[in-house]
Every structure is written in C-alpha cells, then in structure tokens.
Amino acid sequence: MSIDEAAPADLSARPATTAPTLLHRPGRWIDNWDAEDTTQWNTVGKSIAKRNLQWSIMCEFLGFVVWQLWSIVVVYLPAAGFTLSTSQIFWLISMPSLVGATLRIPYTFMVPRFGGRNWTVISALLLLIPTIGLAVCVSNPDTPFGVLLAVAALAGFGGGNFASSMANITYFYPAREKGWALGLNAAGGNLGAAVAQLVVPIAIALGAAATLNLPLAGWLWVPLILIAAFCAWKYMDNLSNAKSDIAGSLAALREPHFWIMSLLYIGTFGSFIGFAGVFPKLIVDSFPAFSTLAMGPVTLSLAFLGPLVGSLARPFGGRLADRFGGALITVAAFAVMAAVALTVVWTLPLANFWLFLGLFLVLFAAAGTGNGATYRMIPIIFAVRGAVAGQTDLRESVSTARKSAAALGLISAIGAYGGFLIPQVLNASKGASGSYDFAFYGFVGGYVLMLVVTWFFYLRRSSTLGKV
C-alpha cells in the first residue's frame, strides 16, 4: 500500500455501552481504563485524566527548564570570568538538545516498563543531577571546557522527559480530545524554556552586588524539582493498559508516515527548541545593547519572549488542527516561518532591534502552532492506517494507541535533533562567513521543502489521507 492510499476515518467516540469497572490496585495502578468509552469517560475518566495531566505538565515544565538552562547561562559565562570561543558557546547551547533528543528514544518505552506515575517521579528526580552539577561547575571560572560540556550534556535529562510525558498522557485521553490535551501538556513543558530565560537573569543578579551569583541558576530549581516529584508520586496514576513492545515499535518504524512526520516535526518543534536555545546568543551578537535591560536592581533578557510565545501558541495549534485539520495548519505554519526567516535576513542590516524581535516572535508563534498541529496529526494517521489494515471499529483501538504512543515518543526524539542542528548550522555560517545569513537562507529552503511535503501527502485532492 502506498503512503497516500489510506482512506480517512471518522474518529468519533465509541457509542456509550456498559462501562468497564475501573479497578484501583496498590501503587496507584488502574485496570480496565478505556478513554474511548463515553460512559467511563464522562463519569470518572475525565477527572482522573485531568489530574494526571496537571502534574505531568508540572514535571515536564521543570524538565524544559533544566534542558534550556545553558541557553541563558552561556550568555553570562564571560562576565563570570570564563574564557570561551564562539564555537564552544554554541556547543554548550546545542549539547543538551543532542543528548535530550537521544534520550527521548529510551524514555518513550519507560512508561510501559515502569508505569506513567512511577517514571514521572524517577525522571523528575534525575533533574537534580544537571541542576546541582551546573551550580557547582559555574562557581569556578577555572572549570575546564570539557567539564562544562559534560554537565551541559546532563541537562539532556530534561529533554528526555517530554517523550515519556507525552506517551503517558496519550493513554489517558480519547482520540477526539488528544489534540488539546497533548497541546496543553507540551505547552506547559515548552513554557519551561521561557521561564528559565526569564528567571535566571533576575535570580543571578539579585543580591550579587557587583558580581554574578551564577550558581543560583542551578540551585534555584532544586526545591521545585523535589516538590514536583513528591506530588507526582502522591497524585498521579499508572495505567495497566499502557503497554508497548519492541515489535509494535518496529512496526511503527516501518510505517512510511512515521518518517514523513519525523521530518515535519524537525521543522516545527526542532525550530522552536533550536531557536529558543540560540535566541539569547543571537541577541547578544546582533544587538548587544539590548542583550539585557536594567530594571532596578535586576537585569532582564527579552529572549524569554520567543519561547513564551511559541509555548502559548502550541495548544492552539492542536485546537486548530482538531477543527481544520493538522495538515492545513502545518502548511500555514511553514509558510509563515519561511517568510519570516527570509525577512530576518533582509532586514537585519537596518539594525532595528524591535523589528528583529517582532519577526522572531512571529517565527516562534508559527513554530509553536505548527508543533501542536503536527503532533495532532500523528495519532490520527496511525488510527486511520490501523483501520485500513483491517480494524472494523474506526475508533482508536488499544493496539493502535500503543503504536501511536510509541510513534509520538520516537517522532519527538527525531524532531528534537533540530535543537542541535539549528545552533550548529548557525555556528557553521558564522564561522565561514562572519554572519548568519547563509544559515537563514538554508532554513527558508528547509521550510519550503517541508511545506511541499505536507501538501503532497496530506492536502492534495488525490491524496486519500488528506485533511488529517
């Protein structure tokens, strides 16, 4: 079967029947969970799902905070006495994304192995390692670059959390509500990037007199991590039907649409996390006078506005995808991203910071919207393909949900490599030509290519998988 031969399915909820009785076992395990059963969902399921989503968001939020700490910390390393080259700074920015993207692959399978609640607690506690490590190593300007790079790599623990968190939440919600739920879960996590870039400059300046209290960038988050881990342990649940297997995951890898969606997710989420990481550096290089703004006793970096806008846009991308189809919203997002990236190159010689900031906020908004829309497409595509493969019930079956959960985690892993690629492409452009122009022209070409791919497979009139 070709990749565009699948017929679209009506993914409506299963008609109300006698809801299976939920069984609660020790260790906060729940048996007989079926979010697609409208009776179970409307009586007890929705409240349970909402409670788990709330604490999942909290833990994933802190994961993103830790993942993005180095993106803002590196800006202050020279003032703290560290002597680093531009290339070394870009490596410190991109290394957490490289490790985080790679960790998302095994993290995808941790929920079925340990339980969603149990793994959320473990993954939250693992965040203590990179935060304490950062606090220790930045306290001494003589810390070798190799040590700084190793500790930055440990921040990848925070990036891995996304895959397990999203795979876990997808089991709690019916197919018709996954777009909004996954969008909220992801947006809550993505906000961590903005909060890290907002809070760290304020924290390290408060009470530091004429110096920077840079270790606070790490110590600040330790009590919050402990609180989040405790609340996840106390209030979240494990679902016994959240199972996965290697054979099912390999089947997902053999699905052509898995690789198509991975490419698209590099363009949407990869752009969000990549530009979130380098935005403080781009501001420092292009507009040093605006790198920080003094506000009384503290300094503020406006770089946080980029990931903030992108994070807030993500759930609305999922909601728009629920209404108009993820493919249409994704095409629109790529069109805007290409136009903005091109405009950034053409207007940079004007040396207008506020224009530069405004363009990047539009870019972040488009990337965030595309994140939600693209991610919403994945479970729908798997459900449709599962129906074509022989399922008579067009709702999302348990087996399809398991493959979809694995695909969500694996695609999120591949997409996160964009967080490594974008800083490194900018680094290469800067090193080769002294400017970032060639990198941005490359981004424009990439977005146009992804726009065409999305249209070809999911929007063409002759594509029977259209409007997913």
Secondary structure per residue as TSV (DSSP state, phi and psi in degrees):
chain	resnum	aa	ss	phi	psi
A	1	M	-	360.0	129.4
A	2	S	-	-71.9	165.4
A	3	I	T	-74.3	-8.2
A	4	D	T	-120.8	24.3
A	5	E	-	-95.8	-9.0
A	6	A	-	-70.6	140.0
A	7	A	-	-86.5	141.9
A	8	P	-	-66.2	147.9
A	9	A	-	-115.4	150.1
A	10	D	-	-88.8	101.8
A	11	L	-	-87.6	55.7
A	12	S	-	-81.7	163.1
A	13	A	-	-68.4	152.5
A	14	R	B	-68.4	139.4
A	15	P	-	-55.1	148.8
A	16	A	-	-61.0	132.6
A	17	T	-	-132.9	-168.3
A	18	T	-	-71.2	111.5
A	19	A	-	-68.2	135.0
A	20	P	-	-63.9	142.6
A	21	T	-	-75.9	127.6
A	22	L	-	-73.6	133.6
A	23	L	E	-110.5	127.0
A	24	H	E	-104.4	122.0
A	25	R	E	-111.8	163.9
A	26	P	T	-55.6	150.8
A	27	G	T	83.1	14.3
A	28	R	T	57.2	42.9
A	29	W	E	-91.7	139.1
A	30	I	E	-119.8	127.1
A	31	D	E	-102.1	158.0
A	32	N	S	67.7	28.0
A	33	W	-	-72.8	131.2
A	34	D	-	-147.6	90.5
A	35	A	T	-65.6	-22.0
A	36	E	T	-77.3	-15.8
A	37	D	B	-78.0	113.2
A	38	T	H	-64.0	-31.9
A	39	T	H	-67.1	-49.5
A	40	Q	H	-62.3	-41.8
A	41	W	I	-63.8	-45.0
A	42	N	I	-76.2	-20.1
A	43	T	I	-90.9	-57.6
A	44	V	I	-126.3	-23.9
A	45	G	I	-65.1	-44.0
A	46	K	H	-61.1	-42.2
A	47	S	H	-67.9	-38.3
A	48	I	H	-65.4	-44.8
A	49	A	H	-61.9	-41.9
A	50	K	H	-63.2	-42.3
A	51	R	H	-63.1	-42.8
A	52	N	H	-67.7	-36.0
A	53	L	H	-63.7	-41.1
A	54	Q	H	-59.6	-46.7
A	55	W	H	-80.2	-25.1
A	56	S	H	-63.3	-42.9
A	57	I	H	-61.0	-43.5
A	58	M	H	-60.3	-47.2
A	59	C	H	-69.9	-37.7
A	60	E	H	-70.6	-33.9
A	61	F	H	-55.7	-48.5
A	62	L	H	-66.8	-31.8
A	63	G	H	-60.9	-44.4
A	64	F	H	-68.1	-35.5
A	65	V	H	-56.0	-51.9
A	66	V	H	-64.1	-40.3
A	67	W	H	-60.0	-35.3
A	68	Q	H	-102.4	5.7
A	69	L	H	-57.3	-42.0
A	70	W	H	-69.8	-22.8
A	71	S	H	-62.8	-31.6
A	72	I	H	-98.6	-31.6
A	73	V	H	-63.6	-39.0
A	74	V	H	-60.7	-28.5
A	75	V	H	-64.0	-28.9
A	76	Y	H	-98.6	-5.5
A	77	L	T	-60.8	-43.9
A	78	P	T	-58.8	-41.6
A	79	A	T	-67.2	-23.4
A	80	A	T	-87.9	2.5
A	81	G	T	103.6	3.0
A	82	F	-	-84.9	138.7
A	83	T	-	-108.8	106.8
A	84	L	-	-133.7	146.2
A	85	S	-	-81.9	166.4
A	86	T	H	-60.0	-40.9
A	87	S	H	-62.3	-41.8
A	88	Q	H	-64.6	-38.4
A	89	I	H	-63.8	-42.4
A	90	F	H	-64.9	-33.4
A	91	W	H	-67.6	-38.3
A	92	L	H	-65.8	-32.0
A	93	I	H	-72.2	-42.1
A	94	S	H	-88.2	-23.1
A	95	M	H	-60.5	-42.9
A	96	P	H	-59.0	-36.1
A	97	S	H	-68.5	-39.1
A	98	L	H	-62.1	-48.0
A	99	V	H	-69.9	-42.4
A	100	G	H	-62.2	-41.4
A	101	A	H	-62.8	-41.9
A	102	T	H	-67.2	-40.0
A	103	L	H	-66.9	-23.8
A	104	R	H	-62.1	-25.3
A	105	I	H	-66.8	-56.7
A	106	P	H	-67.5	-31.9
A	107	Y	H	-61.6	-29.6
A	108	T	T	-57.1	-32.1
A	109	F	T	-97.4	1.0
A	110	M	H	-74.6	-33.8
A	111	V	H	-63.0	-49.9
A	112	P	H	-62.2	-30.7
A	113	R	H	-78.2	-43.2
A	114	F	H	-112.6	-17.1
A	115	G	-	101.3	142.0
A	116	G	H	-61.5	-44.1
A	117	R	H	-66.4	-45.5
A	118	N	H	-62.4	-43.8
A	119	W	H	-72.4	-30.5
A	120	T	H	-61.2	-40.9
A	121	V	H	-64.1	-47.8
A	122	I	H	-62.1	-48.6
A	123	S	H	-65.9	-31.5
A	124	A	H	-67.4	-44.2
A	125	L	H	-65.6	-30.1
A	126	L	H	-62.7	-21.7
A	127	L	T	-67.8	-17.5
A	128	L	H	-64.0	-30.8
A	129	I	H	-64.2	-54.2
A	130	P	H	-70.0	-29.7
A	131	T	H	-71.1	-45.0
A	132	I	H	-68.4	-38.7
A	133	G	H	-60.7	-42.5
A	134	L	H	-61.8	-45.8
A	135	A	H	-58.5	-38.5
A	136	V	H	-73.9	-46.8
A	137	C	H	-74.6	-30.6
A	138	V	T	-82.7	-3.7
A	139	S	T	-77.9	-11.1
A	140	N	-	-128.8	111.3
A	141	P	T	-62.1	-15.5
A	142	D	T	-85.8	2.2
A	143	T	-	-59.7	125.0
A	144	P	-	-61.6	151.0
A	145	F	H	-59.3	-36.5
A	146	G	H	-59.9	-37.5
A	147	V	H	-70.0	-43.4
A	148	L	H	-58.1	-42.0
A	149	L	H	-66.9	-39.2
A	150	A	H	-65.2	-41.3
A	151	V	H	-69.4	-37.4
A	152	A	H	-61.6	-37.2
A	153	A	H	-62.7	-36.1
A	154	L	H	-63.9	-24.2
A	155	A	T	-63.3	-14.5
A	156	G	H	-61.5	-19.1
A	157	F	H	-52.7	-40.1
A	158	G	H	-65.7	-34.4
A	159	G	H	-71.2	-32.7
A	160	G	H	-65.9	-28.6
A	161	N	H	-57.4	-31.1
A	162	F	H	-59.8	-45.0
A	163	A	H	-62.7	-46.4
A	164	S	H	-69.8	-36.8
A	165	S	H	-64.9	-45.5
A	166	M	H	-68.6	-40.9
A	167	A	H	-62.3	-36.0
A	168	N	H	-68.7	-48.6
A	169	I	H	-66.4	-30.2
A	170	T	H	-63.6	-25.4
A	171	Y	H	-72.5	-25.7
A	172	F	H	-81.9	-19.3
A	173	Y	S	-117.0	146.8
A	174	P	-	-70.7	159.5
A	175	A	G	-55.9	-36.5
A	176	R	G	-69.8	-15.1
A	177	E	G	-118.5	6.3
A	178	K	H	-65.0	-36.0
A	179	G	H	-57.2	-49.9
A	180	W	H	-69.4	-43.6
A	181	A	H	-64.7	-47.7
A	182	L	H	-66.3	-34.5
A	183	G	H	-64.9	-42.7
A	184	L	H	-64.4	-43.7
A	185	N	H	-61.2	-45.4
A	186	A	H	-68.9	-42.3
A	187	A	H	-63.0	-41.0
A	188	G	H	-59.8	-39.2
A	189	G	H	-69.3	-48.0
A	190	N	H	-57.4	-31.9
A	191	L	H	-59.3	-24.0
A	192	G	H	-58.8	-34.3
A	193	A	H	-64.1	-42.1
A	194	A	H	-68.3	-43.5
A	195	V	H	-65.1	-39.1
A	196	A	H	-59.7	-44.0
A	197	Q	H	-74.7	-21.0
A	198	L	H	-82.9	-46.5
A	199	V	H	-80.0	-39.2
A	200	V	H	-58.3	-48.9
A	201	P	H	-58.5	-36.4
A	202	I	H	-69.1	-45.9
A	203	A	H	-64.6	-43.1
A	204	I	H	-74.4	-18.4
A	205	A	H	-89.7	-30.4
A	206	L	T	-63.9	125.8
A	207	G	T	69.8	13.2
A	208	A	-	-96.2	0.1
A	209	A	T	54.8	-124.3
A	210	A	T	-89.2	-0.7
A	211	T	S	-117.2	175.8
A	212	L	-	-104.5	130.8
A	213	N	-	-90.9	66.2
A	214	L	T	-62.5	-34.2
A	215	P	T	-57.6	-24.3
A	216	L	H	-60.5	-22.7
A	217	A	H	-59.9	-25.8
A	218	G	H	-98.2	-48.1
A	219	W	H	-61.7	-30.5
A	220	L	T	-54.4	-33.7
A	221	W	T	-93.3	-10.2
A	222	V	H	-59.6	-51.2
A	223	P	H	-63.8	-34.7
A	224	L	H	-66.2	-37.6
A	225	I	H	-63.7	-43.2
A	226	L	H	-63.2	-40.7
A	227	I	H	-65.4	-44.5
A	228	A	H	-63.4	-41.6
A	229	A	H	-63.4	-41.4
A	230	F	H	-63.6	-45.0
A	231	C	H	-66.8	-35.7
A	232	A	H	-63.8	-41.4
A	233	W	H	-63.6	-37.2
A	234	K	H	-84.0	-32.2
A	235	Y	H	-117.4	-15.5
A	236	M	-	-89.3	170.9
A	237	D	-	-130.9	156.9
A	238	N	E	-104.1	136.9
A	239	L	E	-103.8	124.2
A	240	S	T	-68.6	-22.0
A	241	N	T	-86.9	0.1
A	242	A	-	-80.4	76.0
A	243	K	-	-112.3	153.9
A	244	S	-	-145.6	163.9
A	245	D	-	-149.6	157.4
A	246	I	H	-62.0	-39.4
A	247	A	H	-61.2	-42.9
A	248	G	H	-65.1	-37.7
A	249	S	H	-68.7	-39.5
A	250	L	H	-64.8	-33.9
A	251	A	H	-64.2	-38.4
A	252	A	H	-63.5	-39.5
A	253	L	H	-65.9	-27.4
A	254	R	H	-82.3	-9.7
A	255	E	-	-76.7	119.9
A	256	P	H	-56.4	-35.2
A	257	H	H	-67.5	-21.9
A	258	F	H	-58.7	-45.3
A	259	W	H	-75.3	-33.4
A	260	I	H	-63.7	-46.3
A	261	M	H	-68.4	-30.3
A	262	S	H	-62.6	-43.2
A	263	L	H	-60.8	-46.4
A	264	L	H	-64.4	-34.5
A	265	Y	H	-73.9	-27.7
A	266	I	H	-60.6	-40.3
A	267	G	H	-70.1	-33.9
A	268	T	H	-91.7	-68.3
A	269	F	H	-68.5	-38.9
A	270	G	H	-58.2	-37.9
A	271	S	H	-68.2	-42.1
A	272	F	H	-59.5	-53.8
A	273	I	H	-73.0	-32.7
A	274	G	H	-67.1	-48.8
A	275	F	H	-71.5	-30.7
A	276	A	H	-60.0	-39.3
A	277	G	H	-70.1	-36.8
A	278	V	H	-97.5	-9.8
A	279	F	H	-57.2	-45.3
A	280	P	H	-58.8	-39.4
A	281	K	H	-67.8	-41.1
A	282	L	H	-62.6	-39.4
A	283	I	H	-65.6	-43.8
A	284	V	H	-61.4	-42.4
A	285	D	H	-72.0	-40.4
A	286	S	H	-92.2	-32.9
A	287	F	-	-139.2	69.4
A	288	P	G	-58.3	-29.3
A	289	A	G	-67.6	-19.6
A	290	F	G	-108.8	10.4
A	291	S	S	-63.8	-34.6
A	292	T	-	-140.5	148.2
A	293	L	E	-118.8	127.1
A	294	A	E	-75.6	130.3
A	295	M	E	-133.4	88.6
A	296	G	T	66.2	-127.9
A	297	P	T	-82.5	-2.0
A	298	V	E	-120.8	166.4
A	299	T	E	-117.5	150.7
A	300	L	E	-129.7	133.3
A	301	S	-	-102.4	125.5
A	302	L	G	-75.9	-1.3
A	303	A	G	-60.9	-26.0
A	304	F	G	-64.0	-22.3
A	305	L	H	-63.2	-32.3
A	306	G	H	-61.7	-62.0
A	307	P	H	-63.6	-26.2
A	308	L	H	-63.7	-49.4
A	309	V	H	-63.2	-43.7
A	310	G	H	-62.2	-38.3
A	311	S	H	-67.4	-44.9
A	312	L	H	-67.3	-28.2
A	313	A	H	-76.0	-23.7
A	314	R	H	-61.3	-50.5
A	315	P	H	-62.8	-30.1
A	316	F	H	-72.5	-27.9
A	317	G	H	-63.5	-39.8
A	318	G	H	-66.7	-39.9
A	319	R	H	-67.4	-42.2
A	320	L	H	-63.6	-36.4
A	321	A	H	-66.8	-37.4
A	322	D	H	-59.4	-34.8
A	323	R	H	-90.7	-43.9
A	324	F	H	-110.6	-7.8
A	325	G	-	101.7	133.1
A	326	G	H	-64.9	-33.2
A	327	A	H	-65.2	-43.9
A	328	L	H	-62.6	-44.4
A	329	I	H	-66.8	-37.3
A	330	T	H	-65.7	-42.6
A	331	V	H	-59.5	-45.4
A	332	A	H	-61.6	-40.2
A	333	A	H	-62.8	-45.6
A	334	F	H	-65.1	-36.3
A	335	A	H	-61.9	-45.4
A	336	V	H	-65.5	-43.0
A	337	M	H	-62.6	-41.4
A	338	A	H	-64.5	-44.3
A	339	A	H	-63.7	-41.8
A	340	V	H	-69.1	-43.7
A	341	A	H	-59.9	-39.6
A	342	L	H	-66.9	-40.2
A	343	T	H	-66.8	-34.4
A	344	V	H	-58.5	-46.2
A	345	V	H	-62.4	-44.9
A	346	W	H	-71.1	-27.8
A	347	T	H	-100.2	-10.1
A	348	L	G	-58.0	-37.1
A	349	P	G	-61.4	-16.9
A	350	L	G	-70.7	-16.9
A	351	A	-	56.7	38.8
A	352	N	-	-104.9	105.4
A	353	F	H	-63.1	-41.4
A	354	W	H	-69.0	-32.9
A	355	L	H	-66.8	-43.4
A	356	F	H	-59.0	-46.7
A	357	L	H	-64.1	-44.7
A	358	G	H	-61.5	-41.7
A	359	L	H	-63.1	-42.2
A	360	F	H	-68.6	-32.8
A	361	L	H	-65.3	-37.6
A	362	V	H	-65.7	-40.8
A	363	L	H	-61.0	-45.2
A	364	F	H	-64.2	-40.7
A	365	A	H	-62.4	-42.6
A	366	A	H	-66.2	-41.7
A	367	A	H	-64.3	-41.7
A	368	G	H	-64.2	-43.2
A	369	T	H	-62.2	-43.0
A	370	G	H	-63.5	-35.2
A	371	N	H	-55.5	-53.6
A	372	G	H	-63.7	-41.7
A	373	A	H	-68.1	-46.0
A	374	T	H	-63.9	-43.3
A	375	Y	H	-66.7	-31.4
A	376	R	H	-66.9	-30.9
A	377	M	H	-66.1	-29.6
A	378	I	H	-62.9	-55.9
A	379	P	H	-63.2	-32.2
A	380	I	H	-64.9	-46.0
A	381	I	H	-60.8	-43.4
A	382	F	H	-67.5	-36.8
A	383	A	H	-66.1	-42.0
A	384	V	H	-64.3	-46.3
A	385	R	H	-65.1	-35.8
A	386	G	H	-65.1	-37.9
A	387	A	H	-64.7	-41.4
A	388	V	H	-67.2	-30.1
A	389	A	T	-72.7	-5.5
A	390	G	T	134.7	-0.7
A	391	Q	-	-73.1	133.1
A	392	T	S	-86.1	-23.8
A	393	D	S	-96.3	119.9
A	394	L	-	-83.6	2.9
A	395	R	S	-72.4	172.0
A	396	E	-	-79.6	108.7
A	397	S	-	-73.8	169.3
A	398	V	H	-61.3	-44.0
A	399	S	H	-65.4	-40.3
A	400	T	H	-66.3	-39.8
A	401	A	H	-61.3	-37.0
A	402	R	H	-67.6	-43.9
A	403	K	H	-64.4	-39.6
A	404	S	H	-63.8	-41.5
A	405	A	H	-62.9	-42.2
A	406	A	H	-63.7	-42.0
A	407	A	H	-64.0	-41.0
A	408	L	H	-57.9	-45.0
A	409	G	H	-68.5	-43.9
A	410	L	H	-69.1	-40.5
A	411	I	H	-65.7	-37.4
A	412	S	H	-63.4	-32.1
A	413	A	H	-67.5	-48.3
A	414	I	H	-64.5	-42.4
A	415	G	H	-61.8	-34.0
A	416	A	H	-67.8	-18.0
A	417	Y	T	-63.8	-18.0
A	418	G	H	-60.6	-29.1
A	419	G	H	-66.2	-21.6
A	420	F	H	-90.3	-41.2
A	421	L	H	-67.1	-44.0
A	422	I	H	-61.5	-48.6
A	423	P	H	-60.9	-37.4
A	424	Q	H	-72.3	-34.9
A	425	V	H	-65.4	-42.7
A	426	L	H	-63.5	-39.7
A	427	N	H	-61.8	-45.1
A	428	A	H	-64.5	-41.5
A	429	S	H	-63.8	-43.2
A	430	K	H	-64.4	-42.2
A	431	G	H	-69.2	-34.5
A	432	A	H	-82.2	-38.0
A	433	S	H	-122.3	-10.0
A	434	G	S	83.4	2.5
A	435	S	S	-142.5	172.9
A	436	Y	S	-99.3	7.3
A	437	D	H	-58.9	-48.5
A	438	F	H	-62.3	-35.3
A	439	A	H	-62.5	-44.6
A	440	F	H	-68.7	-34.9
A	441	Y	H	-63.1	-37.6
A	442	G	H	-64.2	-39.7
A	443	F	H	-63.4	-40.2
A	444	V	H	-59.2	-47.1
A	445	G	H	-60.6	-40.1
A	446	G	H	-64.8	-42.4
A	447	Y	H	-66.6	-38.2
A	448	V	H	-64.6	-41.8
A	449	L	H	-60.5	-45.1
A	450	M	H	-67.5	-33.8
A	451	L	H	-60.7	-45.9
A	452	V	H	-64.6	-41.4
A	453	V	H	-61.7	-44.7
A	454	T	H	-60.8	-46.5
A	455	W	H	-62.4	-44.2
A	456	F	H	-62.6	-43.6
A	457	F	H	-91.0	-25.2
A	458	Y	H	-127.0	-3.5
A	459	L	T	-128.1	-17.5
A	460	R	S	-57.1	144.8
A	461	R	T	-59.1	-35.8
A	462	S	T	-82.5	-5.2
A	463	S	-	-86.6	115.3
A	464	T	T	-78.9	1.1
A	465	L	T	-101.3	16.5
A	466	G	T	-64.2	153.7
A	467	K	T	61.3	34.6
A	468	V	-	-74.1	360.0
